[in-house]
């Protein structure tokens, strides 16, 4: 049970940024800050939806490639590489984790 409060001062811009980041992740600001400070994974809801859609598109590209007998192989390979690279980018760690220095 979380029973202790911790109050900090921040600029209005910082508060707005933290609230927006927490909202994107689907977390309360408190949970967002706890996870950032602990170096835990924070996955934005939008990123999860995007990764799933990119995987679906990759599957469709693969299907089209096989159905066409390999027509447009270079273009298909370029598209698959772009999709894979973007999935890797979306799956990367957030800024809190990148800057987290364990004590």
DAMOPE-V395288 format. One record per pair of residues at least 24 apart in sequence whose ideal C-beta (glycine too) atoms are under 6 Angstrom apart, sorted by sequence separation. I is the first residue (numbers start at 1). J is the second residue. If there is no record, write none. Layout:
i=I j=J
i=I j=J
This chain:
i=58 j=83
i=54 j=83
i=54 j=87
i=51 j=87
i=51 j=90
i=50 j=90
i=47 j=90
i=42 j=94
i=39 j=97
i=36 j=96
i=39 j=100
